[in-house]
């Protein structure tokens, strides 16, 4: 039993996370130390502050995860860490500690792509076989459509040409003077607003490919604020947020359905922090049901950055026959998934 237990560390950006999982990657403990309050005054993540606090938080979090699982370090049989993409200084903290732990325990080490963690997370809970499917990863830094053939076999179908969907949410939230991060704040206000109050563009829905673009939508929001003469408030703000959110959701839903149509796959999985957006979940559920597509949504607990998804990806790779990673491998802030 002990040889199957997985210890995973995730420090790709501003969340310090440690998880312990069983041999199938099912989490026993999933700990996260958030830095949102630390970075909020700056309206975004400050790399130096992020890495410094990873160094401060990681060891206590590691001890907490092990004690929470009722384990000693010697009972761990596999160690994993995120190697990219992300902030170089943040990645180094988690990657270095994980390798040191693996060396100290004499157990294999798996270097995991952060995006693979997101990609596979919908299959984590409820735990089920990872069948061929179309995956939509939508987060603060990435918007990707991937054809998943099997664990480790991924084909890029489309990606954003500029801003990611979550980035557009947060940047427009900042324009509106909303608390950081802006995406969840826009979603809250959108529930009270009209979704057809403003005609925001649906970028690239007629592009003929499966790529995304959200910078024009962000620019359109800024132009509308200028035209209104002031940052909207009250009912006007709710209408602004409702219309802006609907534009992003329309684009994501259209592209996912189109990807399933082109590939012929009838299974779709959605992950990443923006997948927590309730309007997106509702619209995707309705659209896939109408199209006869099975939809798997990542559990919100495993949608934002966390180490449980890294443990699951490592366990899935081991079970699929992939060998451990070399201990002299480097991090890669620009690591690609496919």
N, C-alpha and C positions, 0 to 999 in steps of 0.2 A: 504493500500500500504506500509506504513512504517514498518509494522510488518514483511514484507517479505524481506526486504533488508538485504543483507549479507555483513559483514565485515570480511575479511580474512587476516591473516598474515603468511608469509613464511620466516623462517630463519634457514633452515636446514643445510646450508653450508656457502657459502660466498656471497650470494645475499640477500639483505634486500628487501623484497617485501610486498606490501599492495595492496589489491584490494577491490572494492565495486561492488557488483553484485545484480541483481534483484532476485526475488523469485525462478526463474528457474536456477539461477546460471550464467546468461548471464552478462558479465562484463560491468559495467558502467565506471569504472576507473581501470586501472592496472598500478601501479607504481613500478619501480625497481631501486634500488641504487646498481650499480655494484661495486665490490671490485677487479676486475681483475688487475688494475694498481697497487693496493696496494700489491698484492701477487706475481705479475710478477717477481720481483727481486729474489724471493725465489724458483721460478719454481714450485710452488704448494701452496695450501692453508695452512696458519699458523693459527691454531685454536684460539690462544689468540688474534691475530689481528682481526680475523673474528668476534668473539663475542664482542670485544671492539667496533668495528665500527657498529655492529648491534645496540648496546646501544646508540650510537651517532646518527645514521641515522633514527631509527625507529619512534620516536615521530614526527620529522618534516615530514617524509614520510606519516605518518598517517594523520596529519593535511592537507597535500597536497592532499591526496586521497579524503578526505571528502569535502574539498573546491572545488576540481575538479569536484566532483559529485553534487555540489550545496547542500550539506546536512549538518545537524548538527548531533552530536553523538546521540541525542535522537531519530533520525529517523531510526537508525539501529535496526533490529529485531532479528538478529542472528549473533554470533561471532564464527569464526573458526580459528584454528591455526594448523600448522604442529607439530606433537608430535614425529615423527621419521619416518624412520631412518635418521641419520645424525650425526653431531658433537654435543656432549652433551652440551657444553658451548653455542653453537649457538642456539640450539633448546630451551634452557631454556629462552633465552631473549624474543623470540617471544611468546612462550607458556605462560610465566608469564604475559606479558603485555595483551595478549588477554583475559586471565582469569580475570584480573583486570578490563578490559573494560566491560566484560560480567557481572561481579558482580555489577559494578557501574551503568550499564544500566538496570540491572534486566532482562536480556534476556538469552536465552539458548546458551550453548557453545558446539561446536563440535570439538573433537580432531580428526585430519585427518592424515592418513598415507600418507607420501610424495609420495610413489609409487602409491597409489590409485589416487592421483592427476594426475600423469603422465598417468596412465592407462585409465582414463576417458577423458583426454583432447582432444583426436581426435573428440569426440562427442560435444565438446564445440562450435566449429565453422567449418562448419555451425551447428547450434543447431539441434540435432536430437535424436530420441529415442535410448537408449542404448540396442541394441539387443544382443543375444548370439553371441560370436565371439572369435577368437584367437587374443590375444594381444601380441605384441612384444615391450617391454620397453628396450630401448638401450641408455645408458647414460654414464657419466664418472665413476659412481660407481656401475652401475647395468646393467646386460643383462639378461632379463627374458622372458620366454614364458609362458603366462597365458591363461587358458580357462576361459572366462567370461560367467557365466550363467545368472547373473543379478547383479544389484548394490549390493555390499557386499558379493556376492557369487562367489569366485574365486578359481580356482584349478591350482596349479603349474604344468606346463608341463616340464619345463627345466630351468636351470640357469647356470651361469658360475661357473666353478670349481676353478677359480683363478682370473685373471684379467678380468675386464669388457672391452667391446669393446672400449669405450671412454678412459678408462685408458690406454689401449694399444696404442691408437693414441697419447695421450699426452706424455707417457713415451718415445715412439720412436721419437716424435717431439723434446723432450729434448736431446736425443742422437744425433740428427741431428743439434742441436744448434739453433732450430727455436724458435721464440718468444712464450711465454706462453699465452694462452693454445695452445698446439701443434696440436691438431686435426684439427681445421679450417685451420691452415697453411699448413698442409699436403694436405688437400683437394684442396686448391688453387693451389699448385704446381702440384698436380696430373693431373689437367686438361691439362697441357702442356707435360705430360710424356707418355711413352709407358706402357701399363698395363700388358704386358707380358715380360718385360725386365728381371725380376728376378722371380725365381720359389719359392715364399714363400709358406709355408705349409698351407693347409686348414684343420685346426685341428678339429677332432671329426666329420667330415662329414660322416665317416663310422663307428661311434661308436654304432649305433643301437638305440640310445636314442636321446632326444631332448636337451641335455646339451651342453654347450659351454666351450671352453678353448682358451685363447689368450696369455698365458704366453709363450708358445712355439714359437708363431709368433714373439713376442717381442725379445726372445732370438735369433731367426733366423735373425732378423734385426741387432742385435748387432754383430753377427758372420759375417754377410755380410760386415758390416762397417770395421771390423778388416781385413777381407780378401781383401777389396779394398785398405787398407793401409792408408786411410784418410776418413774423413767425405765427402761424395760426394757433389759436387757443380755444378751449371749450369744445363746442360742437364742431367747429371748423377743423380743429385738430383731429378729432375722432374721424371725421369724413376723410381728411387727408390720409390718415393712417390706414383706414379701411380700404381706400382706393389703391394705395401704394402696395399694401400686402396682397391684395387681390391680383395685381399685375404680376408680382413675382410668382404667386401660386399658379396662375394661369400658364405661365411659361414652363414651370417645372412639370405640371401635370401633362401638358401637351407633349413635351419632349419625351417623357417616360412612356406614354402610350405609343408614341411613334416608334420608339426604340423597340418595344415589344412587338409591334407590327412588323418591323423590318427584320428582326431576328427570328420571328416565329416562336419565341419563348413565351410561355403562358404563366410564368412565375416572376414576380418582381419583389425586390427587397429594398427598403429605404432606411438610410442611416445618416448619422451626423447630427450636430447640434440643432440645425434648423428643422430636422425631422420631428422635433418636439412641438413645432408650431401646430396648434390645434386646427386651424383652418386648412393647412396643407394636408393634415391627416384625414380630415373629413372629405376634402375634395378628391384626394387620391383613392380613398376607400370607395367613393361613389363611382369614380371614373373607371377603376379597374373592375369593379363588379359589373358595370355596364358592358365592358369589353370582354368579359369572361376570363379575366386574369386573376390568379391568386396573388394576394398582396401580403407581405410580411413586413411589419413595422418594427424597428428596433425599440426595445423597451426604453422609455425615457431615462431610466437609471443608467443605461449603458449607451446613451446617445451622445452626450457631451464627452469631453476627454476623460478617460478613466483607464485603470490598469486591468480591469476584468476582461476587457476586449483584447488586450495584449496577451493575457494569459490564454484566452480562448484561441487566438490565432496561433500562438506557439504550440499549444496542445494539438490543434488541428493539423499543423504542419508535421509535427512528430508522428501523428497517427497516419498521415498520408505518405510517410516514408522519407520526408526531407531530412537531411543530416543536420547536425548542430552547426552553428556559425563559428567561424574562426575567432579566437579571442583577440587577434591583432587587427580585426576589421575596424574600420573607422565609421563615424557617424556621417550622414549625408543630409544637410539641410534641404537639399533640392531633390531628394529621393523620389523617383517615379514609381507608380504602381503598375502601369502597363504602357 
